[in-house]
Amino acid sequence: MPDRFANHAGGLESPASGGFAVVPADAADLSEVTRAIYVGGAGNLAVVMLSGEEVSFSGVPGGTVLPARVRRVKATGTTATAIVGLF
């Protein structure tokens, strides 16, 4: 299938080109640093940002895309479900 944008450089404002299921874990980083996180099932999301800061997003509605560079989604404090990392 042709890709009309194959010769264009992608930036952080560009759409995601890949994704993976996220299994929250307190001690393990994700396989990729994200450009965004999709939350399929509503709840709280506890993450470690690329910078190393720990951040909690409270009451995230299902179907939300958070534009965040995340390296870990923590099990402790995360109640959201169907989480997908986008890169």
N, C-alpha and C positions, 0 to 999 in steps of 0.2 A: 504494500500500500504506500503511495507517495506521501511524503511529509513536506508540506509547503514551507515549513519553518526550519528545515534541517540546516540551512545556511545562516540562521540568525542565532546570535548569542542569547542564552537564557539568563535572566536576572532574577532577583528575589521577587520582583513584581510579576513575573511570568507565571502561568499556570503550572501546577505540579505535573511532573512527567512520570511519576511512579508512586506506589504506595505499598504498605505492608500492615498486617494485623499487629496491634500492640498488645502485649501481655504485660500488665503492670508488675514491676519487681522493685523491691527496695534497694537491692545491691547491684543490679545489672543494667548497664546502659543499653539503649536501643541499638539495633544493627546499623542504623543511619541516623544522623542528626536530621531533624525534620525541618521543613520550611513552613509546615502547618500541621495541625492535628484536627482530625474529624472526630466528633463525638456523636455516635449513633443513638445511644441511650442516655437520657438525662441523668445528671448527678454532679458530684464534685470531682475535680481533677487536680492531683498533687504531682508536680513535675519538678525536674531539675533542668533549668535553662542551659543553653550552650555556655553561658558565662559562669555557670556553677551555682547561681542563685536558686534557692528553692522557692517556688511560687505555688499558691493554691488558688484555683479558679472555683468559686462556689456557685452552685445552682446553674450549671451549664445546661441549656436546653438541648434535647435530642435534635440532631440534624445541624449542629453548629460546627463551623470551621473556624478554628482559632489560628491566626497567623503568628505562630510562635516557633522559634528555633529551640527545640527541646532535645535533650540528650537522654533523658530518663523519665519514665512515667512510674511514679511510686505506687506500690500496692497499698501502703498505709496512707489513708486519707483520700484514696480514689474510690468513688462509688459509681462513676459513669461506666457505661458498657459500650460494646461495639466500637472500640477506639481504633482509628486507623492513622498511621503516620504517613504524611505526604512529603515527597521530596522532589 
